[in-house]
Amino acid sequence: MTLTLILMRHAKSDWAHSGLADHDRPLNARGSGDAPAMGDWLRAQGYMPDEVLCSTATRTRQTLEGLSLTAPVRFLPALYHADKDTMLETLQQATGKAVLMVGHNPGIAAFAADLLAHAPDHPRFDDYPTSATLVARFKIESWSDLRWGTGRAEAFVIPADLT
């Protein structure tokens, strides 16, 4: 069996609200436009999740809302600024065949790099900018079987690639 991970960093957030806690920062205008564009790209490519794992932060929730997907969502506090090991443990508990995970840097970049056997040929993969999305396939029966270095990158895209 092949399982699919769609790994997305939240869209561009707004730093103008100096009194807000980091967890509560919303998307800025660019991020509010990038999220729907990424949702359109996912639909056009046929990358539709059947399960979503999302950080509880405002900017990840707003990113997910902008994608306009219909899959069931679990908002997980553990994904807020999670490190790569926490992200792996979280994904290993997933049940969907195509899972979208929405999170934050720097953890998401490290997670993506260590999951793959070979990095995609994209100049922005290492820094994983806002709204960056990796689609990776794994030849495993269950997410509980997921191990480092076993994924095959099928796609990696950032909003600038879509314009």
C-alpha positions, -999 to +999 in steps of 0.1 A: +000+000+000+011+036-006+002+064+019+005+101+010+016+130+032+008+165+022+030+186+044+022+223+044+037+253+063+011+279+073+006+309+050+023+342+056+014+356+090+009+392+102+035+407+126+017+440+129-002+431+161+026+436+186+004+428+216-007+394+203+008+362+216+026+343+188+000+315+189-027+341+181-011+358+151-034+359+121-026+357+084-016+389+066-031+399+032-005+378+012-012+348+033-049+352+030-044+350-008-018+322-008-039+297+011-068+296-014-042+294-043-026+264-026-061+248-021-068+253-058-034+237-067-041+207-044-075+201-061-061+206-096-034+180-089-058+156-073-040+157-039-070+155-017-065+145+020-089+123+038-075+134+072-060+167+084-037+172+113-033+209+121-016+230+147-039+250+170-023+284+161-046+310+145-024+312+114-025+274+107-063+274+113-068+303+089-045+286+063-066+254+065-098+274+062-084+291+031-077+258+015-114+250+014-110+213+019-137+189+033-116+163+051-121+157+089-097+178+109-079+172+142-065+204+158-035+193+178-017+215+204+014+193+200+019+205+164+023+242+175+060+248+169+066+210+170+100+196+164+106+169+138+103+140+163+069+153+176+057+156+141+068+120+133+050+107+164+019+126+156+018+114+120+024+078+132-010+080+149-028+091+117-054+068+101-060+084+067-045+072+034-038+108+024-030+131+053-025+168+053-004+182+081-003+219+086+025+232+109+054+256+115+091+262+108+118+253+118+103+219+126+085+214+094+116+219+073+136+194+093+107+170+093+104+171+055+141+167+049+145+138+072+114+119+059+126+118+024+151+095+008+160+123-016+151+160-014+131+174-043+150+196-068+136+229-057+157+259-045+134+267-016+130+232-002+156+237+026+141+268+040+105+257+035+089+292+031+053+300+041+027+280+023+053+256+010+038+222+004+054+188+000+036+158-013+054+126-004+045+089-009+054+061+015+052+024+007+038+014+041+007-003+053+001+020+082+014+054+094+027+036+125+052+019+102+066+053+091+104+057+094+129+084+086+143+085+050+116+063+034+095+089+016+095+097-021+088+134-030+061+136-056+058+174-056+070+205-038+055+238-045+055+274-031+030+301-039+055+319-063+055+287-084+018+292-091+018+327-104 
